[in-house]
Amino acid sequence: MKILIAPDSFKESLTSIEVADYLREGFKKADKNFEITKLPLADGGEGTVKSLVAATNGEIKKKEVTDPLGNKIEAFYGILGDEKTGVIEMAAASGLPLVPKDKRNPAQTTTYGTGELIKAALDQGCTKLIIGIGGSATNDCGVGMAQALGGKFLDEEGKQIGYGGRYLKDIEKIDLSQLDSRIAETEIEVACDVDNPLYGKNGAAYIYAPQKGASKKQVKKLDKGLRHIAKIIKNDLGKEVNKIPGAGAAGGLGAGLSAFLDAELRPGIEIVMEASKIEEKMKDVDLVVTGEGKIDGQTCSGKTPVGVAKIAKKRNITVIAVGGTIGDDAEKVYEHGIDFLYSVIDKPMTLKEAIDNADKLLIKTGYNLGKLINAKIK
């Protein structure tokens, strides 16, 4: 029996690498003769760098960058096994957890550090970049990112604006003439799993800025700033960015990456699965085991388990999805290639108990599934 274990992380509990390790341990405990390949995955958010580095035998790199408040921190990025593809999580440099709760203010935070990570990957010789843009602390439309790469955003006096969303309203001219020349020769894909426009009631400011510390008054000002820079982008760069699906992701970083770096925004799970070469790793596989922390109706909307299942069904491979929790409308995943759902929770327990014992629960889950498979074979 050849088994591919390809899960996402269990958010706030275990990385996808740990989930795969514990499931494998359980399966091997049930039958040491199982041939198991691990392929930890992600959907473009937290864990994307580590999962792709692990899947491709790549390398994690460390880099001192600017955090959202302008302080120096050590961040990380990855170089994949092909030695040509860099993978970046913007949250490693510009993420909300990097800002203390009492200092969260998207009018002041910058994506400058994300630009520094991009530059670091280019310095390593990368000709392709994968950028995950979940979990940001910012609302600057990626201006800080572009400033780190040589872009200039000038006010009416011809001076470079400051850092943070509050300065977007002051931009009168965008000058990319001194942007890092290597960008033009680099393929850039942005892993994005939201489709919010840049501005408006469903845009970056109104939907996400309150989570980052913005007051109602600030939200209105930030939205005006995003509307303003969209006009400048159209005038100076000839690009309409507002309605690009995902333009409003990460405080408008989606729009900024598209406008300033000519990046392509795509569903994160598609990018990750292509980079990990999952189709090749499904050759001669008898069973695929995938999963995530909570499996429910939302799993059908571009989440890892369904993405994995769609590929497995091309080869008519049975798919089991393991979840920390099986939630509302989870049965909908059966329409998307998943054959069996299994919750790791084996008795009544609190969320804290489930998180604290996730390793043991996953090992037991792998063991029970292994026993079930062998019983069916016999």
C-alpha positions in Angstrom: 0.0 0.0 0.0 1.5 3.3 -1.1 0.2 6.3 0.7 0.7 10.1 0.1 0.1 12.3 3.1 -0.5 15.8 1.9 -2.1 18.0 4.6 -2.3 21.7 5.3 -1.5 23.0 8.8 -3.8 22.8 11.7 -4.0 26.5 12.4 -2.8 27.7 15.9 -1.8 24.1 16.6 0.5 22.3 14.2 2.4 23.0 11.0 1.6 20.9 7.9 5.0 19.3 8.4 4.1 18.2 11.9 0.7 17.0 10.8 2.2 14.8 8.1 4.9 13.5 10.6 2.3 12.5 13.2 -0.1 10.9 10.7 2.8 8.9 9.2 3.8 7.7 12.7 0.3 6.4 13.3 0.1 4.6 9.9 3.5 3.0 10.5 2.4 1.9 13.9 -0.6 0.2 12.3 1.5 -1.5 9.6 5.3 -0.9 9.2 5.0 -2.1 5.5 3.0 0.9 4.4 5.0 2.9 1.8 4.5 6.5 2.8 5.5 9.8 1.1 4.9 13.1 3.0 4.0 16.3 1.2 3.2 19.0 3.7 1.2 21.8 1.9 -0.2 25.3 2.5 -2.6 27.6 0.7 -0.3 30.6 0.4 -0.6 31.8 4.0 1.3 30.9 7.1 3.5 27.9 6.6 3.9 28.3 2.8 7.6 28.8 2.9 8.4 25.9 5.1 6.0 23.5 3.3 7.4 24.3 -0.1 11.0 24.2 1.1 10.4 20.8 2.6 8.5 19.5 -0.5 11.4 20.5 -2.8 14.4 20.0 -0.6 15.1 23.7 -0.6 16.6 26.0 2.0 15.3 28.5 4.5 17.2 31.9 4.5 17.3 34.5 7.2 17.4 38.2 6.5 17.3 41.4 8.7 14.4 43.6 7.5 12.2 46.4 8.5 9.1 45.4 10.5 5.7 47.2 10.1 6.7 49.9 12.6 10.1 50.6 11.2 12.1 48.5 13.6 14.8 45.9 12.5 13.9 42.3 12.9 15.1 38.9 11.6 12.7 37.5 9.0 12.9 34.5 6.7 12.2 33.4 3.1 12.9 30.2 1.1 14.8 29.1 -1.9 13.2 26.0 -3.5 15.1 23.0 -4.6 15.4 24.3 -8.2 17.6 27.1 -6.7 15.8 29.5 -9.0 12.5 30.1 -7.2 12.2 32.2 -4.1 9.1 31.9 -1.8 8.1 34.7 0.6 5.4 35.1 3.2 4.8 38.8 3.5 3.7 38.2 7.1 7.3 37.2 8.0 8.2 40.9 7.5 5.0 42.8 7.6 2.6 40.6 9.6 0.1 41.6 12.2 1.7 39.4 15.0 4.8 41.5 14.7 3.0 44.5 16.0 2.0 44.7 19.7 -1.7 45.1 20.1 -1.5 48.5 21.7 0.5 49.8 18.7 -1.5 48.4 15.8 -2.4 51.1 13.4 -2.6 50.5 9.6 -2.3 54.2 9.0 1.3 53.9 10.2 2.5 50.4 9.3 4.5 49.7 6.1 5.2 46.8 3.8 8.9 48.0 3.4 10.2 44.8 4.9 8.4 42.7 2.3 10.2 44.6 -0.4 13.5 43.8 1.4 12.7 40.1 1.4 12.0 40.3 -2.4 15.4 42.0 -2.9 17.1 39.4 -0.8 15.6 36.6 -3.0 16.8 38.5 -6.1 20.2 38.8 -4.6 20.2 35.0 -4.3 19.7 34.7 -8.1 16.0 33.9 -8.1 14.2 34.4 -11.4 10.8 33.4 -10.1 9.1 34.5 -6.9 6.1 33.1 -5.1 4.7 35.6 -2.6 2.0 34.7 0.0 0.2 37.7 1.2 -2.0 36.6 4.1 -1.8 38.0 7.7 -0.7 41.6 7.0 -0.5 44.5 9.5 -0.7 47.1 6.7 -2.9 49.2 4.5 -0.3 50.9 2.3 -1.2 49.3 -1.1 2.3 47.9 -1.3 3.9 51.3 -1.5 6.4 50.5 1.2 7.3 47.3 -0.7 7.9 49.2 -3.9 9.9 51.9 -2.0 12.3 49.2 -0.8 12.9 48.2 -4.4 13.6 51.7 -5.6 10.1 52.9 -6.5 9.3 56.6 -5.8 6.0 57.9 -4.7 6.1 61.7 -4.8 4.0 64.4 -3.2 3.1 67.8 -4.8 6.5 69.1 -3.9 8.3 66.2 -5.6 9.3 64.6 -2.3 9.1 60.9 -1.4 6.1 60.3 0.9 6.5 58.7 4.3 5.6 55.1 5.3 2.1 54.0 6.1 -1.4 54.1 4.7 -2.0 57.7 5.9 0.4 59.0 3.2 -1.4 57.5 0.2 -3.6 60.6 -0.2 -0.5 62.7 -0.7 0.8 60.9 -3.7 0.8 63.0 -6.9 3.3 61.0 -9.0 4.6 57.4 -9.2 8.1 57.0 -10.6 9.3 53.5 -11.2 12.3 54.4 -13.3 14.7 53.4 -10.6 12.9 50.2 -9.6 15.2 47.3 -9.3 15.9 46.3 -12.9 15.8 42.6 -12.1 12.1 42.8 -11.4 11.4 43.0 -15.2 13.2 39.7 -15.7 11.4 37.9 -12.8 8.2 35.9 -12.9 6.2 36.8 -9.8 3.1 34.9 -8.7 1.1 36.0 -5.7 -0.7 33.4 -3.6 -4.0 35.1 -2.8 -7.3 33.4 -1.6 -9.6 36.4 -1.2 -11.2 38.4 -4.0 -11.8 41.7 -2.3 -11.4 44.9 -4.5 -9.0 47.5 -3.5 -11.5 50.1 -2.1 -15.1 50.4 -1.3 -17.3 48.7 1.3 -15.8 45.3 0.5 -12.3 46.7 0.0 -9.1 46.5 2.0 -9.9 49.3 4.5 -13.5 48.5 5.3 -13.1 44.8 5.6 -9.6 44.3 7.0 -8.3 47.5 8.6 -10.5 47.2 11.8 -8.7 43.9 12.5 -5.4 45.7 12.3 -6.3 48.4 14.8 -8.1 51.1 12.7 -11.0 53.1 14.1 -14.1 53.9 12.0 -12.7 57.3 11.3 -9.4 55.9 10.2 -11.1 53.3 8.0 -12.8 56.1 6.0 -9.5 58.0 5.6 -7.6 54.8 4.5 -10.3 54.0 2.0 -10.0 57.5 0.5 -6.2 57.0 0.3 -6.7 53.7 -1.6 -9.2 55.4 -4.0 -6.6 58.2 -4.6 -3.7 55.9 -5.3 -5.8 53.8 -7.7 -6.4 57.0 -9.7 -2.6 57.8 -9.7 -1.8 54.3 -10.8 -4.3 54.6 -13.7 -2.9 58.0 -14.7 0.9 57.2 -14.3 1.0 53.4 -15.1 -2.1 52.9 -17.2 -3.4 50.1 -15.0 -6.9 49.6 -13.5 -6.3 47.8 -10.2 -9.5 48.1 -8.2 -11.4 45.2 -9.5 -8.5 42.7 -9.9 -9.7 39.8 -7.7 -7.5 40.0 -4.6 -6.5 43.7 -5.1 -7.6 44.4 -1.6 -5.7 41.6 0.0 -3.1 42.5 2.6 -4.1 46.1 2.8 -3.9 46.5 -1.0 -0.6 44.7 -1.4 -2.3 42.6 -4.0 -3.0 45.7 -6.1 0.5 47.0 -5.4 2.3 43.8 -6.5 0.2 43.8 -9.7 0.6 47.5 -10.5 4.3 48.0 -9.5 5.9 44.6 -10.2 3.5 43.2 -12.9 2.8 40.2 -10.6 0.0 37.7 -11.3 -2.5 37.0 -8.5 -3.6 33.4 -8.3 -5.3 31.0 -5.8 -2.7 30.1 -3.3 -3.3 26.3 -3.3 -2.9 26.2 -7.1 0.5 27.8 -6.9 1.7 25.7 -4.0 0.6 22.4 -5.6 2.3 23.3 -8.8 5.6 24.2 -7.0 5.5 21.0 -4.9 5.0 18.9 -8.1 2.2 17.0 -6.4 0.9 15.4 -9.6 4.3 13.6 -10.1 4.2 12.4 -6.5 0.8 10.8 -7.0 2.2 8.3 -9.5 1.5 4.7 -8.3 -0.1 6.0 -5.1 -3.0 3.9 -3.7 -4.3 6.3 -1.2 -4.1 10.1 -0.5 -4.6 11.5 3.0 -5.1 15.2 3.3 -6.6 17.5 5.9 -6.7 20.8 7.7 -7.7 22.1 11.2 -11.4 22.6 10.4 -13.2 20.9 7.5 -16.5 22.5 6.7 -18.4 24.0 3.8 -15.6 26.7 3.3 -13.2 23.9 2.6 -14.7 23.7 -0.9 -13.6 27.3 -1.6 -10.0 26.8 -2.7 -8.7 25.1 0.5 -6.0 22.5 0.5 -8.0 19.3 1.0 -10.2 19.9 -2.0 -7.3 21.1 -4.1 -5.5 17.8 -3.4 -8.6 15.8 -4.0 -9.2 17.3 -7.4 -5.7 16.2 -8.5 -6.1 12.7 -7.0 -9.4 12.1 -8.8 -7.6 12.5 -12.1 -5.9 9.2 -11.3 -8.9 7.7 -9.6 -7.2 7.6 -6.2 -9.2 7.3 -3.0 -8.9 10.4 -0.7 -9.3 10.6 3.0 -9.5 14.1 4.7 -8.6 14.4 8.3 -9.8 17.4 10.3 -9.3 18.7 13.8 -13.0 19.5 13.6 -15.7 18.5 11.1 -18.0 21.6 10.9 -21.2 22.7 9.2 -21.8 21.6 5.6 -18.6 19.5 5.6 -20.5 16.9 3.6 -20.2 19.2 0.6 -16.6 18.1 0.2 -17.8 14.8 -1.0 -18.9 16.6 -4.2 -15.3 17.7 -4.7 -13.4 14.4 -4.7 -13.0 13.6 -1.0 -14.2 10.0 -0.3 -14.1 9.9 3.5 -13.9 12.4 6.4 -12.3 11.6 9.7 -12.2 13.8 12.8 -9.2 13.5 15.1 -11.4 14.2 18.1 -12.2 10.8 19.7 -14.2 12.0 22.8 -15.7 15.2 24.2 -13.0 17.8 24.9 -12.4 21.5 24.8 -10.6 23.3 22.0 -7.6 23.8 24.3 -7.5 20.1 25.1 -7.6 19.3 21.4 -4.8 21.7 20.6 -2.7 20.5 23.5 -3.1 16.9 22.5 -3.0 17.3 18.7 0.1 15.2 18.3 -1.3 12.2 20.1 -4.7 12.6 18.4 -3.1 12.6 14.9 -0.9 9.6 15.7 -4.0 7.7 16.9 -5.9 8.8 13.8 -3.2 7.5 11.5 -3.2 4.2 13.5 -7.0 3.8 13.3 -7.1 4.6 9.6 -4.2 2.2 9.0 -6.1 -0.6 10.8 -9.2 0.2 8.8 -7.4 0.1 5.5 -5.8 -3.3 6.3 -9.2 -4.7 7.5 -10.7 -3.6 4.2 -7.9 -5.2 2.2 -8.2 -8.5 4.0 
